[in-house]
Amino acid sequence: MRSVCFLVISGLVLLPIASWADTHTAASCSLTDVTSAYNAASSGDTVAVPPGNCTWSGTLTINKSISLIGAGAGSTKITWGYTPLISLDLSADRSIRVSGFYFDMVQQSGRIAIAVTANGASGLRIDHNTFNQGGGSSGPGVIDIEATIRVYGVIDSNTFINGTSPIFYDGPSDYEWNRATIQAGTANALFIEDNTFTVDNGSADKDPDAVIYVQEGASTVIRYNTFDAHAFTSGDFHWLNHHGNQEYYPGRDRSFRGQAISEIYNNTVSFHHSYVSPGGLRGGSIIAYNNTVTCIGGTSCPAHIFNLREEECNQPSFFSPLRTQWPAQDQIFNSFFWNNTYNGSLDTGFEFQFSRDTDFIQQNRDYFMHAPEASGGYEYFTGSRKGGSTTAPTQTDTGSMAFSTSGANAYYPYTTYIYPHPLRGAAIQPQPPQHLRIVN
């Protein structure tokens, strides 16, 4: 007797039919039409914005997983009329993409193109946009990020023109510090890669703050970007401000953490002049290598690429009394610098802003001039608070830091995370059929 094979689909009546993401095309680039298309979209859909030149006098708030796609930075132009133009509410782990727009911010004065409020997002992508001006001195940024837990993802392939703090990232305070281990080369960061930042004398701010400003416990990977300020002759240029902690005690005004870890590599920087080293590093674990920096201002050029600083021993307006002995809270630790070139030569030194900085930041303890190696020691935390310091004046701190002379460096062996970032090539793949069984 022959055996007959049947394909049986169980639950045929109750099984929902697979649906594919839809595209909702706005009638125009006006805020009203884009909002209408967004309201009609479901999570996973795309909202397409056609070519045009529109002024937005309100905010588009996005709080579901969608892709907002313009017709291209040369075709869909949104002119600033309200701050922020777009608000990305990532109060859950949503995936949101914004791509293909020209945002004309029309000078500075605290103007935000995209505001990100994150409470656990790991799928953010902002890419292939042009941002003309915007931002504000010492924040907010053109892209302004406030994270209460984390914001992971990638900002890539954008062009920023004469913005003041084009990317300003307020991190999630204790969150990154409280991981089981502080790691390098993982997806647990905001990636800023393959962007072009241009600053010239068309900037409305003649003394803009850093192009990328990171503070309050943020973790970042800054790689493969171009920072071009060679024609900015009317002011000082700073490509990076990597903040430390501020004030000793929780609850005080503007009390916040330093950064846990940042990786900075394969960037190209050119500028005319700066009164201090254009890369300001004030705390955290830093891995910086293969950066190529050029200054054309002659005697107005600083001596080095990076400025290292410990604020607790030098900032009486925020720390009173000042700290007098190593370690400081959230200070520069387990940091590595190698193969960074400045005006064609290896840069093997740093600018220390204050004389007492070197009491807290010392070579072969807090930083090394090479990649992580199999020997040389590492810094580690004791007690319950990573980054803490029980030395005076913070007598009530519950953690501190020590240095072991034996063993491998931190992060050895070091490898970079996938490049380009996977979100740049991510696609939703069709799922295989479910509830199938073969019956003989």
C-alpha positions in Angstrom: 0.0 0.0 0.0 1.4 3.3 -1.0 2.1 5.9 1.7 0.6 9.3 0.9 2.2 12.5 2.1 -0.1 15.4 3.1 0.9 18.9 4.0 -1.4 20.0 6.8 -1.6 23.6 7.9 -2.8 23.6 11.5 -5.0 26.3 12.8 -5.8 27.5 9.3 -8.8 29.6 10.3 -7.1 31.2 13.3 -3.7 31.7 11.8 -3.2 35.3 10.8 -2.1 36.0 7.3 1.5 37.3 7.1 1.6 41.0 6.4 4.5 43.1 5.0 5.5 46.5 6.0 3.6 49.3 4.2 4.9 52.5 2.8 2.8 55.6 3.5 3.7 58.5 1.2 2.9 62.0 2.5 1.0 64.3 0.1 3.7 66.9 0.5 6.6 67.7 2.8 4.5 69.9 5.0 4.3 69.0 8.7 0.5 68.5 8.4 0.9 66.0 5.5 3.8 64.2 7.1 2.0 63.9 10.4 -1.0 62.5 8.6 1.1 59.8 6.9 2.8 59.0 10.2 -0.5 58.6 12.0 -1.6 56.1 9.3 1.5 54.1 9.7 2.0 51.1 12.0 5.2 49.8 13.6 7.5 48.5 10.9 6.1 50.8 8.2 7.9 53.5 6.2 6.7 57.1 5.9 8.0 58.5 2.6 8.3 62.3 2.3 8.3 63.6 -1.3 10.6 66.3 -2.7 9.8 69.9 -1.7 10.8 72.8 0.4 8.7 73.2 3.6 9.0 75.2 6.8 7.9 73.3 9.9 6.4 75.5 12.7 5.9 72.5 15.0 7.3 69.2 16.0 6.8 65.8 14.4 6.8 63.3 17.4 7.7 59.7 16.5 7.0 57.1 19.2 6.6 53.9 17.1 9.1 51.9 15.1 9.1 53.4 11.6 11.4 54.7 9.0 11.0 58.3 8.0 12.5 58.6 4.6 12.9 61.8 2.5 13.5 61.9 -1.2 17.2 62.7 -0.6 19.1 65.6 1.1 19.1 67.4 -2.3 15.4 67.1 -2.7 13.4 67.2 0.5 14.2 70.4 2.4 12.8 71.2 5.8 13.4 74.7 7.1 13.5 75.4 10.8 10.5 77.1 12.4 10.2 75.4 15.7 12.5 73.4 18.1 12.7 70.5 17.8 11.7 69.7 14.3 11.5 66.0 15.0 11.2 64.3 18.4 12.1 60.7 18.6 10.5 59.2 21.7 12.3 55.9 22.4 10.6 55.2 25.7 10.7 51.5 24.7 13.2 49.5 22.6 12.1 50.9 19.3 13.8 50.9 15.9 13.6 54.3 14.2 15.3 55.6 11.1 15.4 59.2 9.8 17.1 59.5 6.4 17.1 61.6 3.2 16.4 65.2 4.4 18.0 68.6 4.2 17.4 70.4 7.5 18.0 74.1 7.2 18.3 75.4 10.8 18.9 79.1 9.8 21.6 80.1 12.2 21.9 78.8 15.8 20.2 80.0 19.0 19.5 76.6 20.5 17.8 75.1 17.4 17.4 71.4 17.4 16.7 69.3 14.2 16.3 65.9 15.9 15.7 65.5 19.6 16.1 61.9 20.9 14.7 60.9 24.3 15.7 57.3 25.0 14.8 54.9 27.7 16.3 51.7 26.3 16.5 52.0 22.6 19.0 49.8 20.6 17.8 50.4 17.0 18.3 54.1 16.2 19.6 55.1 12.8 20.0 58.7 11.5 21.7 58.7 8.1 22.2 60.5 4.8 20.9 63.8 5.9 22.3 67.3 5.6 22.1 69.6 8.6 22.8 73.3 7.9 23.8 75.2 11.1 21.7 74.9 14.3 22.5 73.8 17.8 23.7 76.1 20.6 26.7 76.9 22.6 27.3 74.1 25.2 24.1 72.4 24.0 21.6 71.6 22.8 22.9 69.9 19.7 21.6 69.8 16.2 21.0 66.2 17.0 20.3 66.4 20.8 20.2 63.1 22.7 18.9 62.6 26.3 19.2 59.0 27.5 17.9 57.7 30.8 19.0 54.1 30.2 20.8 53.7 26.9 20.6 54.7 23.3 22.4 52.4 20.9 22.5 52.6 17.1 24.3 54.6 14.5 24.5 58.1 13.2 26.1 57.7 9.8 26.7 59.3 6.4 25.4 62.7 7.3 26.7 66.2 6.4 26.8 68.8 9.1 27.6 72.4 8.1 28.5 75.1 10.6 26.5 73.6 13.5 27.3 74.4 17.1 27.6 71.0 18.8 26.1 69.1 15.9 25.9 66.0 18.1 25.2 66.6 21.8 24.7 63.4 23.8 23.6 63.4 27.5 24.1 59.9 28.6 22.3 57.6 31.0 24.4 58.4 34.1 25.0 55.2 36.1 23.7 52.8 33.5 26.9 52.1 31.5 29.0 52.1 34.7 26.8 49.4 36.3 27.4 46.8 33.6 29.0 43.6 34.9 32.1 44.6 32.9 33.1 47.7 31.0 33.9 46.3 27.5 35.3 47.6 24.3 34.5 46.5 20.8 30.8 45.7 21.4 27.5 47.0 20.1 26.8 48.7 23.4 27.4 52.3 22.3 26.1 55.0 20.1 28.1 54.8 16.9 29.0 58.0 15.0 30.6 57.0 11.7 31.2 58.2 8.2 29.8 61.7 8.7 31.3 64.9 7.4 31.4 67.9 9.7 32.3 71.3 8.1 33.0 74.5 10.0 34.0 77.7 8.2 33.6 81.4 8.6 29.9 81.1 7.7 29.3 79.8 11.2 27.1 82.1 13.2 29.0 81.1 16.4 32.6 82.3 16.3 33.6 80.2 19.3 31.5 77.1 18.9 31.7 74.3 21.4 32.9 70.9 20.3 31.5 69.2 17.2 30.8 66.1 19.2 29.9 66.8 22.9 29.5 63.8 25.1 28.6 63.8 28.8 26.7 62.2 31.6 27.8 58.6 31.3 27.4 58.1 27.5 29.3 55.4 25.6 30.3 56.2 22.1 32.2 54.9 19.2 33.4 57.8 16.9 35.0 56.4 13.8 35.7 57.1 10.1 34.4 60.7 10.2 35.8 63.8 8.5 36.1 67.0 10.5 37.0 69.9 8.1 37.6 73.3 9.7 40.6 74.4 7.7 38.7 77.5 6.5 37.5 78.4 10.0 39.8 81.3 10.6 37.5 83.5 12.7 37.3 81.2 15.8 38.8 78.3 17.7 38.0 74.8 16.7 37.2 71.8 18.9 36.2 68.5 17.4 35.6 66.6 20.6 34.5 67.4 24.2 34.5 64.2 26.2 33.2 65.4 29.6 34.1 64.1 33.0 32.0 64.0 36.1 30.7 67.2 37.7 30.2 67.8 41.4 30.7 65.2 44.1 27.3 64.6 45.6 24.1 63.3 44.1 21.2 65.8 44.1 23.4 68.9 43.7 22.8 71.1 40.8 24.2 69.6 37.5 25.7 66.6 39.4 26.5 63.9 36.8 28.8 61.1 35.9 31.8 60.9 33.5 31.9 58.5 30.6 32.5 54.8 31.1 34.2 54.1 27.8 34.6 55.6 24.3 36.4 54.5 21.2 37.8 57.1 18.8 39.5 55.9 15.6 40.2 56.4 11.9 38.9 60.0 11.9 40.4 62.7 9.7 40.6 66.2 11.2 41.8 69.4 9.7 41.6 72.8 11.2 43.1 76.3 11.1 43.9 77.0 14.7 42.8 76.4 18.3 43.9 77.8 21.6 44.0 74.3 23.2 44.3 70.8 21.8 41.1 70.3 19.8 40.3 66.9 21.3 39.2 67.5 25.0 39.2 64.4 27.2 38.1 64.8 30.8 37.2 61.4 32.0 36.5 57.7 31.4 38.3 54.9 29.5 39.4 56.0 26.1 40.7 54.0 23.1 42.0 56.4 20.5 44.1 55.4 17.5 44.6 55.9 13.7 43.3 59.5 13.8 44.9 61.8 11.3 44.9 65.5 12.4 46.3 68.5 10.5 46.5 72.1 11.7 47.4 74.8 9.1 47.6 77.8 11.4 51.3 77.7 12.1 52.2 79.3 15.4 48.5 79.3 16.3 48.5 75.5 16.3 48.4 73.6 19.6 51.2 71.2 20.4 49.1 68.0 20.5 45.8 66.5 19.3 44.4 65.7 22.7 44.0 67.7 25.9 43.8 65.5 29.1 42.2 67.0 32.2 41.0 66.1 35.7 38.4 68.5 36.8 38.1 67.6 40.5 41.5 69.1 41.2 41.0 72.3 39.3 37.3 73.4 39.2 36.4 75.1 42.5 33.1 76.2 41.2 32.0 72.6 40.9 34.2 70.8 43.4 34.7 72.1 46.8 37.0 71.2 48.4 39.2 70.2 45.5 40.6 66.7 45.4 44.3 66.3 46.3 45.1 62.7 45.6 44.6 59.9 43.1 42.2 58.4 42.2 39.5 60.9 41.3 35.9 59.9 40.5 35.3 58.8 36.9 38.7 60.0 36.0 40.7 59.0 32.9 41.6 55.3 33.4 42.5 52.2 31.3 43.1 54.4 28.3 45.1 53.6 25.2 46.5 55.9 22.4 48.5 54.8 19.4 49.2 55.7 15.8 47.6 59.1 15.9 49.3 61.5 13.5 49.5 65.2 13.8 50.8 67.3 10.9 52.3 64.1 9.4 54.1 62.9 12.5 53.2 60.5 15.3 51.7 62.4 18.2 53.1 60.8 21.4 52.2 63.4 23.9 49.3 65.4 25.4 48.4 68.8 26.5 47.6 68.9 30.2 45.5 71.9 30.9 46.5 72.4 34.5 49.7 71.5 36.3 48.0 69.2 38.8 46.4 67.1 36.0 49.5 64.9 35.9 49.1 63.9 39.6 45.9 62.1 38.5 46.6 61.1 34.9 49.9 59.2 34.6 51.4 57.1 31.8 51.5 53.3 32.3 48.9 53.5 35.0 46.0 55.6 33.7 46.9 55.6 30.1 49.3 53.7 27.7 50.8 54.8 24.4 50.0 51.5 22.6 47.2 49.1 22.0 46.1 46.9 24.8 48.9 44.3 25.4 49.3 41.0 27.2 51.2 42.6 30.0 51.5 45.9 31.7 48.7 45.9 34.2 45.3 47.4 34.5 43.1 49.5 36.7 40.2 47.9 38.5 37.4 49.0 40.8 36.8 48.0 44.4 33.6 48.4 46.4 30.1 48.7 45.0 30.5 51.9 42.9 32.5 51.6 39.7 34.4 54.8 39.1 34.2 55.9 42.7 36.9 57.2 45.0 36.9 56.9 48.8 39.7 59.3 49.1 38.9 62.7 50.6 36.8 64.7 50.1 34.2 62.1 49.2 34.4 60.1 52.5 31.0 58.5 51.9 31.7 57.0 48.5 31.3 53.2 48.3 33.9 52.5 45.7 37.4 53.2 44.5 40.0 52.3 41.9 43.3 50.5 42.2 46.1 49.6 39.8 47.5 46.1 39.4 51.0 45.9 37.8 50.6 42.3 36.8 48.5 40.8 34.1 47.3 42.0 30.7 46.0 45.5 30.0 42.3 46.1 30.1 40.5 45.1 26.9 43.3 42.8 25.7 42.9 41.4 23.1 41.2 44.4 21.6 39.1 44.1 18.5 36.8 46.6 16.9 33.1 46.2 16.5 31.7 45.3 13.0 32.2 48.0 10.4 30.0 49.3 8.8 27.6 49.1 11.7 25.1 46.3 11.0 22.1 48.7 11.1 23.4 50.3 8.0 22.7 47.1 6.0 20.0 45.6 8.1 16.9 44.4 6.3 13.8 42.6 7.6 14.0 39.1 6.2 10.9 37.1 5.4 10.1 34.6 8.2 9.7 30.9 7.3 6.1 29.5 7.4 4.9 28.4 10.8 2.6 25.6 12.1 3.6 23.2 9.4 3.8 19.4 9.8 4.3 16.5 7.4 1.9 13.5 7.7 2.6 10.2 6.1 
